[in-house]
Amino acid sequence: MKIIYYSITALLLLSVCSCKKFLDINQDPNNPTTVQESLILSPIELYTTTQIAAGYPAITTAYWTQQLALNQESPNIDTYRITPTDVNNTWSFDLYPAIFYNVRTMISNADQKGSNGYSGIGRVLLAYNLAACTDLWGDIPYSQAFQALNDVKPAYDSQESIYKVIQSTLDDAIVKLGAPSSGKAVGSDDFIYGGNLAAWKKFAYTLKARYYLRLSKAAGYNAATQADLALAALQNGFASNADNALITYAGTAKAENPWYQNTLPGAGGVVLSSNLINGLKANNDPRLPILANPGSGNDYIGRTSGTAAATDPTIYATVGTFFGGYIDGNSSGAAGPVYLSTYAEALFLKAEATLYKSGAVAATPIYSSAIGANMDMLKVAATDKAAYLSAHAVLDPVTPLKTIIGEKYIADFLSLEVYNDWRRTGYPTLSVVQNAFKPYIPQRFPYPSQEITSNPQPQQSIATSTKVWWAN
């Protein structure tokens, strides 16, 4: 992971030192005051996928939702040991300076120049990362967060107010993405859609639906109302797997998929959880050999978190190369994609919203389409797909949401959305692991030690057992 980390840092440094006119004798070329949007966009996108969507937040929550396991003795992150120091980099380097500051700069510059493509894309990326931040911590600094030069110690905005900012930011993004642009057009510097603004609009609408349903059980909000809002947004959202939001990594040195780096032998024994593997086996799920690489015995064995570490960790199944997982003698995972959102997710959101509005019968065909979309993305054979859908075509008559989220748990493999869905709905049903460092699955990240020292706020005393505002 550090190799990619340094590579992205270099890109950011380049973006702030190479954009002034070389022969402008009245301005110092080594201290630019403005940065071209095209030099900011690529690093922001890479930070989003590498450090957030597949970085420390994603790997940590994949342990907690028992998709991944760590072949180490307790206590460790797998058994819920997390400290304020552990999250310093995510907050104090990745999110606030590297993403929020730079994307806000890009948006401001783009607005001044009439570069509506960059402005709209920037707003989508800002909303995505704001949601990631507030979902992990709850209340966060935002409205006052960028006044540090004025000696301001920013107060924290409530999570509810941040969610209003997220939706309004996406609304503004949609307007910008549909407006004529008088500035530079977005091109190959956009690693996600290559400057296709119509695709970015679909992404923005899909995110709106995601964040509307996030509040389906929040205090003061109504599931049916949030479902209506989500369904309206999804009418303009993803329509096929061709719309998926992702970055595919080059796979060369310093450009590997982050999950490849996360699962190298030196990463400490990152394997798949018995919870995930046993569930896939029990369902005869044809996605098993795609999500997982078999262990040394050519079998799929998951590790039970909290148990004694195996002397030979190679017996365990590991992350499949499709998602970037490392396997000895096969580097194809290094060139794998990292997904920010998929068509399958959009369909699962639609199925859930339809369940709230119209019941299980109406939601069932959409739910089946969601599973099918995920299998198509993973290139599951048509006969295997048909057999699985035939065997899993019915929602649980008592707890239909359990069935929907249970399948979404597989389709959103390694996504932060798995953790968000578990906290929001209680599904899938998870038990505290053996020899747990804490007697509960954490409901949030602790606030960073650097933030506690430099900007003390009342919220920083909240325990990791306390649910965030929108959680069930």
FIDOLO-188686 format. One line per 4 residues: number of its first residue (from 1); for each residue x, z, y of C-alpha. Coordinates in pm, whole numbers, always signed. Layout:
NUM) X,Z,Y | ...
//
This chain:
1) +0,+0,+0 | +281,+79,+242 | +420,-275,+217 | +93,-415,+349
5) +72,-134,+600 | +402,-227,+760 | +315,-595,+754 | -5,-533,+950
9) +176,-306,+1193 | +418,-588,+1264 | +127,-820,+1336 | -15,-572,+1583
13) +321,-533,+1754 | +347,-910,+1784 | +1,-921,+1934 | +104,-700,+2226
17) +439,-853,+2313 | +409,-1231,+2291 | +124,-1349,+2506 | +253,-1356,+2866
21) +373,-1671,+3035 | +745,-1684,+2970 | +848,-1795,+3321 | +620,-1572,+3526
25) +884,-1397,+3740 | +630,-1160,+3894 | +528,-1007,+3563 | +734,-839,+3295
29) +700,-1044,+2973 | +793,-737,+2769 | +500,-532,+2903 | +190,-753,+2894
33) -138,-625,+3031 | -361,-866,+2840 | -348,-1001,+2486 | -490,-1326,+2354
37) -794,-1267,+2137 | -651,-1493,+1868 | -354,-1258,+1833 | -575,-952,+1792
41) -841,-1075,+1553 | -632,-1127,+1238 | -469,-780,+1242 | -807,-612,+1300
45) -958,-794,+1004 | -661,-703,+785 | -675,-341,+892 | -1046,-334,+809
49) -1002,-467,+456 | -661,-317,+373 | -683,+28,+528 | -1057,+100,+525
53) -1255,-112,+276 | -975,-91,+17 | -760,+183,+168 | -758,+561,+154
57) -1133,+605,+222 | -1230,+363,-55 | -991,+493,-319 | -1085,+856,-245
61) -1458,+797,-267 | -1412,+585,-582 | -1266,+899,-744 | -1550,+1116,-619
65) -1816,+874,-746 | -1632,+855,-1080 | -1550,+487,-1082 | -1178,+566,-1075
69) -984,+854,-1229 | -629,+980,-1180 | -408,+1058,-1478 | -271,+1376,-1328
73) -329,+1746,-1375 | -575,+1920,-1145 | -574,+1986,-853 | -562,+1644,-692
77) -787,+1410,-498 | -963,+1321,-824 | -1075,+1684,-857 | -1177,+1713,-490
81) -859,+1848,-332 | -852,+1700,+18 | -695,+1856,+328 | -706,+1782,+701
85) -352,+1645,+676 | -458,+1391,+413 | -689,+1209,+652 | -460,+1197,+957
89) -353,+835,+912 | -704,+702,+857 | -833,+862,+1178 | -528,+883,+1404
93) -372,+547,+1326 | -601,+313,+1132 | -941,+365,+1293 | -895,+481,+1650
97) -582,+309,+1783 | -541,+17,+1544 | -905,-88,+1505 | -1125,+66,+1775
101) -884,+33,+2067 | -775,-319,+1975 | -1121,-453,+1895 | -1260,-313,+2220
105) -972,-480,+2403 | -1049,-809,+2229 | -1418,-783,+2316 | -1341,-706,+2682
109) -1096,-993,+2714 | -1334,-1233,+2538 | -1625,-1135,+2762 | -1417,-1198,+3072
113) -1324,-1547,+2948 | -1662,-1641,+2805 | -1516,-1653,+2454 | -1842,-1562,+2286
117) -1712,-1625,+1935 | -1443,-1361,+1965 | -1680,-1129,+2147 | -1944,-1155,+1875
121) -1701,-1122,+1585 | -1537,-824,+1755 | -1870,-649,+1785 | -1948,-701,+1416
125) -1610,-555,+1319 | -1658,-267,+1563 | -1998,-183,+1414 | -1865,-201,+1057
129) -1578,+37,+1129 | -1786,+272,+1345 | -2020,+310,+1049 | -1729,+375,+813
133) -1596,+642,+1048 | -1921,+828,+1112 | -2025,+803,+747 | -1704,+979,+643
137) -1700,+1249,+911 | -2044,+1276,+1071 | -2014,+1340,+1446 | -1718,+1153,+1597
141) -1576,+1088,+1944 | -1675,+751,+2085 | -1837,+747,+2430 | -1541,+946,+2575
145) -1283,+852,+2312 | -1090,+595,+2513 | -1026,+800,+2826 | -714,+978,+2701
149) -508,+854,+2995 | -745,+1047,+3221 | -657,+1368,+3035 | -1000,+1378,+2875
153) -1055,+1570,+2555 | -1344,+1366,+2420 | -1653,+1547,+2301 | -1806,+1429,+1975
157) -2113,+1206,+1975 | -2384,+1291,+1725 | -2409,+1076,+1415 | -2759,+971,+1515
161) -2632,+846,+1852 | -2348,+658,+1680 | -2602,+483,+1459 | -2790,+370,+1769
165) -2462,+233,+1906 | -2401,+51,+1575 | -2739,-123,+1586 | -2715,-214,+1953
169) -2360,-344,+1898 | -2484,-568,+1615 | -2772,-688,+1834 | -2524,-781,+2107
173) -2303,-950,+1849 | -2591,-1169,+1729 | -2663,-1279,+2086 | -2296,-1360,+2152
177) -2257,-1548,+1824 | -2553,-1770,+1911 | -2454,-1837,+2272 | -2248,-2132,+2403
181) -1882,-2045,+2455 | -1665,-2154,+2746 | -1352,-1994,+2606 | -1127,-2061,+2309
185) -1297,-2133,+1979 | -1227,-1909,+1682 | -1033,-2083,+1406 | -789,-2003,+1127
189) -707,-1666,+1285 | -1042,-1554,+1140 | -948,-1467,+782 | -1307,-1386,+683
193) -1509,-1693,+782 | -1257,-1929,+943 | -1447,-1935,+1271 | -1790,-2006,+1119
197) -2007,-1818,+1369 | -2330,-1887,+1178 | -2179,-1701,+882 | -2087,-1411,+1108
201) -2449,-1393,+1229 | -2568,-1363,+869 | -2313,-1088,+814 | -2436,-906,+1125
205) -2798,-921,+1007 | -2702,-800,+659 | -2515,-506,+811 | -2820,-423,+1022
209) -3024,-399,+703 | -2758,-181,+539 | -2757,+62,+831 | -3136,+66,+868
213) -3172,+179,+507 | -2892,+430,+553 | -3144,+628,+758 | -3426,+601,+503
217) -3407,+974,+433 | -3265,+1096,+764 | -3448,+1369,+953 | -3702,+1216,+1189
221) -3695,+875,+1020 | -3943,+718,+781 | -3845,+518,+472 | -4126,+266,+519
225) -4034,+202,+882 | -3666,+161,+797 | -3767,-71,+513 | -3963,-290,+754
229) -3662,-314,+983 | -3430,-392,+693 | -3658,-662,+551 | -3686,-828,+892
233) -3308,-831,+931 | -3254,-967,+579 | -3463,-1273,+660 | -3162,-1385,+864
237) -2896,-1232,+639 | -2701,-1356,+339 | -2875,-1630,+139 | -2619,-1695,-136
241) -2276,-1589,-260 | -2129,-1850,-28 | -2212,-1608,+256 | -2012,-1315,+115
245) -1785,-1141,+369 | -1436,-1114,+221 | -1067,-1169,+268 | -867,-1330,-12
249) -504,-1222,-6 | -215,-1464,-44 | -65,-1259,-325 | +291,-1306,-203
253) +527,-1024,-104 | +373,-811,+174 | +46,-1002,+137 | -92,-851,-184
257) -447,-735,-235 | -446,-362,-150 | -599,-269,-487 | -298,-433,-648
261) -80,-194,-449 | -319,+97,-518 | -295,+49,-895 | +77,-16,-941
265) +242,+219,-1197 | +404,+407,-909 | +63,+490,-760 | +34,+791,-990
269) -179,+678,-1281 | -489,+519,-1125 | -726,+427,-1410 | -1099,+384,-1464
273) -1333,+677,-1516 | -1505,+745,-1846 | -1827,+772,-1647 | -1803,+406,-1546
277) -1659,+271,-1871 | -1902,+457,-2098 | -2197,+336,-1892 | -2084,-26,-1911
281) -2031,+4,-2287 | -2368,+168,-2346 | -2543,-117,-2167 | -2341,-389,-2339
285) -2260,-505,-1987 | -2079,-841,-1985 | -1908,-742,-1661 | -1690,-488,-1842
289) -1395,-725,-1911 | -1410,-846,-1549 | -1425,-507,-1381 | -1167,-364,-1621
293) -842,-447,-1794 | -829,-299,-2146 | -579,-27,-2231 | -279,-59,-2459
297) -497,-41,-2769 | -692,-346,-2645 | -990,-117,-2599 | -1176,+3,-2294
301) -1122,+378,-2270 | -1204,+565,-1952 | -1040,+888,-1844 | -1246,+1205,-1805
305) -1145,+1351,-1472 | -1003,+1702,-1469 | -883,+1698,-1828 | -520,+1725,-1935
309) -315,+1423,-1833 | -243,+1177,-2113 | +126,+1146,-2197 | +67,+772,-2233
313) -165,+662,-1949 | -156,+300,-2069 | -432,+387,-2319 | -682,+384,-2031
317) -867,+86,-1888 | -762,-12,-1537 | -907,-207,-1244 | -958,-572,-1339
321) -749,-843,-1181 | -1060,-999,-1022 | -1065,-708,-779 | -688,-697,-740
325) -592,-458,-1018 | -235,-454,-1145 | -155,-544,-1503 | +195,-571,-1641
329) +307,-931,-1667 | +10,-1067,-1470 | +25,-1077,-1092 | -302,-1267,-1039
333) -464,-953,-901 | -230,-964,-603 | -423,-1266,-476 | -768,-1117,-531
337) -1037,-1072,-264 | -1159,-760,-86 | -1532,-770,-10 | -1694,-619,+298
341) -2046,-716,+193 | -2204,-948,-63 | -2523,-1141,-132 | -2585,-907,-425
345) -2579,-609,-188 | -2827,-787,+40 | -3063,-837,-255 | -3029,-475,-365
349) -3116,-371,-10 | -3416,-602,-22 | -3522,-459,-359 | -3500,-103,-228
353) -3689,-185,+91 | -3955,-370,-109 | -3988,-67,-338 | -4064,+155,-39
357) -4317,-89,+101 | -4484,-251,-198 | -4387,-62,-512 | -4187,-122,-829
361) -4369,-433,-950 | -4290,-621,-629 | -3930,-495,-624 | -3848,-585,-986
365) -3780,-960,-951 | -3563,-899,-645 | -3372,-632,-835 | -3313,-880,-1120
369) -3194,-1142,-870 | -2948,-889,-729 | -2792,-831,-1070 | -2781,-1205,-1126
373) -2612,-1268,-792 | -2340,-1017,-878 | -2288,-1174,-1221 | -2267,-1518,-1062
377) -2004,-1390,-819 | -1807,-1253,-1113 | -1857,-1578,-1307 | -2031,-1414,-1603
381) -2138,-1671,-1863 | -2497,-1789,-1823 | -2598,-1679,-2174 | -2452,-1331,-2123
385) -2624,-1304,-1788 | -2959,-1403,-1936 | -2926,-1157,-2224 | -2840,-870,-1990
389) -3123,-946,-1750 | -3368,-963,-2038 | -3259,-620,-2159 | -3261,-460,-1813
393) -3556,-627,-1646 | -3775,-319,-1597 | -3739,-45,-1338 | -3780,+314,-1449
397) -4154,+384,-1404 | -4092,+739,-1283 | -3776,+695,-1074 | -3744,+323,-1000
401) -3491,+387,-721 | -3261,+537,-984 | -3256,+204,-1167 | -3190,+3,-852
405) -2906,+224,-730 | -2767,+253,-1083 | -2720,-123,-1098 | -2597,-134,-740
409) -2330,+119,-845 | -2185,-153,-1070 | -2234,-444,-829 | -2067,-251,-544
413) -1764,-164,-758 | -1495,+10,-544 | -1706,-21,-226 | -1760,+264,+17
417) -2131,+188,-25 | -2127,+356,-367 | -2041,+691,-204 | -2290,+633,+77
421) -2568,+551,-168 | -2495,+858,-379 | -2512,+1087,-76 | -2824,+915,+54
425) -3027,+888,-268 | -2865,+1124,-519 | -2802,+829,-753 | -2624,+774,-976
429) -2645,+1127,-1114 | -2295,+1275,-1101 | -2166,+1606,-1236 | -1878,+1805,-1093
433) -1563,+1715,-1288 | -1377,+1954,-1515 | -1125,+2196,-1358 | -1247,+2101,-1013
437) -1048,+2230,-715 | -1381,+2282,-536 | -1709,+2357,-716 | -1884,+2059,-556
441) -1840,+1689,-492 | -1738,+1663,-125 | -2010,+1535,+106 | -1770,+1436,+382
445) -1405,+1420,+485 | -1248,+1715,+667 | -1153,+1648,+1028 | -784,+1555,+1066
449) -528,+1824,+1143 | -387,+1619,+1432 | -733,+1593,+1587 | -800,+1964,+1537
453) -476,+2046,+1718 | -505,+1799,+2003 | -880,+1793,+2060 | -1052,+2108,+1925
457) -1428,+2065,+1888 | -1704,+2280,+1730 | -1779,+2026,+1455 | -1431,+2060,+1309
461) -1528,+2383,+1131 | -1792,+2206,+919 | -1718,+2241,+548 | -1678,+1938,+323
465) -1975,+2069,+123 | -2209,+2016,+420 | -2408,+1695,+407 | -2386,+1443,+689
469) -2697,+1402,+904 | -2852,+1110,+716 | -2780,+1237,+361 | -3061,+1334,+125
//
